[in-house]
Amino acid sequence: MKKKNSSVSVFKVSLITLIISGCSASGPLFKSVNPIPANKGVVYIYRQSSFVGGGVFGTVTANKTPFTKIKNGGYYPYIANAGLVNFEVTTEAANDADVIVEVGKEKYLKTTVGMGFVAGHLKFTEVSPEIGKSEISECRLLDSLSPENE
């Protein structure tokens, strides 16, 4: 009888791991945009890997245009013209942050998970380049949204 319970436990753990890993980023490890395109700046939107809230993901927009889905352990290099860019992330609720993009500069927009009514909420916080570079190093590149998966 003990062997049967052990097999069921292994199956449950494997199933949970498979479900959670499907909600995590799987692209290449972080690589900075170098060189940054002429007359542009880059904003790295990232989310460190964490078991807590691991299955929560949301659509990220820049000035109302969707461009990726932020997932556990993922990052996206958003290249933009200089000026104010409004980023928004949406789950069951929305959160936004304004970032002033500067030519030739890197900005870092950290995504964290907070408590929600039904599911976790994602929140943006702009962090210093020193913190961002350290935290993003283990993140994996996220896919761009195409019209069929927005």
C-alpha positions in Angstrom: 0.0 0.0 0.0 2.8 2.4 0.8 4.2 2.0 -2.8 0.9 3.1 -4.3 0.8 6.2 -2.2 4.4 7.0 -3.2 3.6 6.6 -6.9 0.6 8.9 -6.6 2.7 11.5 -4.7 5.4 11.4 -7.4 2.7 11.8 -10.1 1.2 14.8 -8.3 4.6 16.6 -7.9 5.4 15.9 -11.5 2.1 17.3 -12.7 2.4 20.4 -10.6 6.0 21.0 -11.8 4.8 20.6 -15.4 2.0 23.0 -15.0 4.2 25.7 -13.3 7.0 25.3 -15.8 4.5 26.0 -18.6 4.0 29.4 -17.0 7.7 30.2 -16.9 10.0 31.8 -19.4 12.0 29.3 -21.5 14.0 31.5 -23.9 17.8 32.2 -23.8 19.3 33.7 -20.6 19.6 37.5 -20.3 21.7 39.3 -22.8 21.8 43.1 -22.9 21.0 45.0 -26.1 24.4 46.0 -27.4 24.6 48.4 -29.1 21.4 50.2 -28.3 20.0 51.3 -31.7 20.7 54.9 -32.7 18.4 57.5 -31.2 16.7 54.9 -29.0 16.7 53.7 -25.4 15.9 50.3 -23.9 13.6 49.4 -21.1 14.1 45.9 -19.7 10.8 44.6 -18.3 11.6 41.6 -16.1 10.3 39.2 -13.4 12.6 37.2 -11.2 11.8 33.5 -10.9 9.8 32.6 -7.8 7.7 29.6 -6.7 5.2 32.0 -5.1 2.9 33.3 -7.8 4.8 31.3 -10.4 1.7 30.6 -12.5 0.6 34.2 -12.7 1.3 36.0 -15.9 0.0 39.1 -17.6 0.0 41.0 -20.9 2.3 44.0 -21.1 1.6 47.0 -23.2 3.5 50.1 -24.0 1.3 53.2 -24.7 -1.7 50.8 -25.0 0.0 48.4 -27.6 0.5 44.9 -26.3 4.0 43.4 -27.0 4.6 40.5 -24.6 3.3 38.4 -21.7 5.4 38.7 -18.6 6.0 35.2 -17.1 7.9 33.9 -14.1 11.7 34.3 -14.7 11.3 36.2 -17.9 12.5 39.5 -19.4 11.8 41.6 -22.5 14.0 44.3 -23.9 11.6 47.1 -25.1 13.4 49.4 -27.5 11.8 52.9 -27.7 12.2 56.4 -28.9 13.2 58.9 -26.2 10.4 60.3 -24.1 7.6 59.2 -21.8 6.4 55.6 -22.2 3.4 54.3 -20.3 3.8 50.5 -19.5 0.8 48.5 -18.2 0.5 44.9 -17.1 -2.9 43.3 -16.9 -4.1 40.2 -15.0 -7.5 40.4 -13.3 -6.4 44.0 -12.5 -4.1 46.4 -14.2 -1.0 48.2 -13.0 1.0 50.8 -14.8 4.3 52.7 -14.7 5.6 55.7 -16.6 9.2 55.5 -17.7 11.2 58.3 -19.3 13.3 56.7 -22.0 16.6 58.3 -22.7 18.7 57.9 -25.9 21.4 55.3 -25.4 20.3 54.5 -21.8 19.0 51.3 -20.1 16.1 51.4 -17.7 14.8 48.5 -15.6 11.1 47.8 -14.8 10.8 45.1 -12.2 7.6 43.0 -12.1 6.4 41.6 -8.7 3.4 39.5 -7.7 1.0 40.8 -5.0 -2.2 39.3 -3.6 -5.4 39.6 -5.7 -9.0 38.7 -5.1 -9.0 35.6 -7.4 -5.4 35.5 -8.7 -2.2 37.3 -8.1 -1.7 40.9 -9.3 1.4 42.0 -11.1 3.0 45.3 -10.2 5.7 47.4 -11.9 8.5 49.2 -10.1 11.4 51.1 -11.8 14.7 50.1 -10.2 18.2 51.4 -10.5 20.5 50.0 -13.2 22.6 48.4 -10.5 19.7 46.5 -9.0 18.2 45.7 -12.4 21.4 44.3 -13.9 21.9 42.1 -10.8 18.3 40.8 -10.7 17.8 40.2 -14.4 20.9 38.1 -14.9 19.1 34.8 -14.5 15.9 35.7 -16.4 15.1 34.3 -19.8 13.9 36.1 -22.9 10.2 36.2 -23.5 8.4 36.0 -26.8 7.0 38.9 -28.6 3.2 38.9 -29.1 2.0 38.2 -32.5 -1.6 39.2 -33.5 -2.9 35.6 -33.0 -1.8 35.3 -29.4 -2.6 38.8 -28.0 
